[in-house]
Amino acid sequence: MKAAFLLIACLGTSLIFSGCGTVSHVAATPGTEMKLQKYQRVLVLDFADEVTAKAKPAAREQKKLQMDIATKSFADRIAIEIGALKGFREVLRTGSPDSETLIISGTITRYEEGDSSLRLWIGMGAGSAYFDAIVELKDGETKAMLADQKVDQNSWGAGGAIAASQTPESFMQTAAKKLAKDLTSLKQTGKLPERKPATTGKRE
């Protein structure tokens, strides 16, 4: 009984942080060899906002205020997570890139907080939270595209406390951690790290 309870608790914790959907591995641009060993620093730029323009006119001003925060917050989280793994000599948020700099930027394409009370009490997708983004990796000298990562996250459709706790912020954190692990492994070993199977039953 105790073992079963621990298993359920661990599963629940994992779902809280991961949600449904996918965070892809970093994938090299076709025709490009993804070697990161030469890069000594990472420059993480604010993300672009493709969400505000899609909002209804009456909600556009409020959405822009929300996205002004989100586009910086996602970049901040990425910089912090990469820095914590110490795979690169420097991780910067501003500065002038050079041949030893890996630039990280990209676009947030969907950001919906949804309604946590609907997720808690109704489920079935009601009040779902979403966070979608494309992360781009570029060479600091040539600005050539090296690779990208696709983020497509949403709250657990079955509802309940787990779904209610899942937010765009938690999805950003999950994506930042996975990106940091991918880049650090590529830098140190030349290979992507293995990932555990998704607990939600969907591919990561």
Secondary structure, DSSP 8 states (H G I E B T S, - for coil): -HHHHHHHHHHHHHHHHH-EEEE---EE-TT-----TT--EEEE---EE-SGGGS-GGGHHHHHHHHHHHHHHHHHHHHHHHHHHT-SSEEESSS---TTEEEEEEEEEEEE---HHHHHHT-TTTT--EEEEEEEEEETTT--EEEEEEEEEE--TT-SHHHHH--HHHHHHHHHHHHHHHHHHHHHHSS-------TTSS--
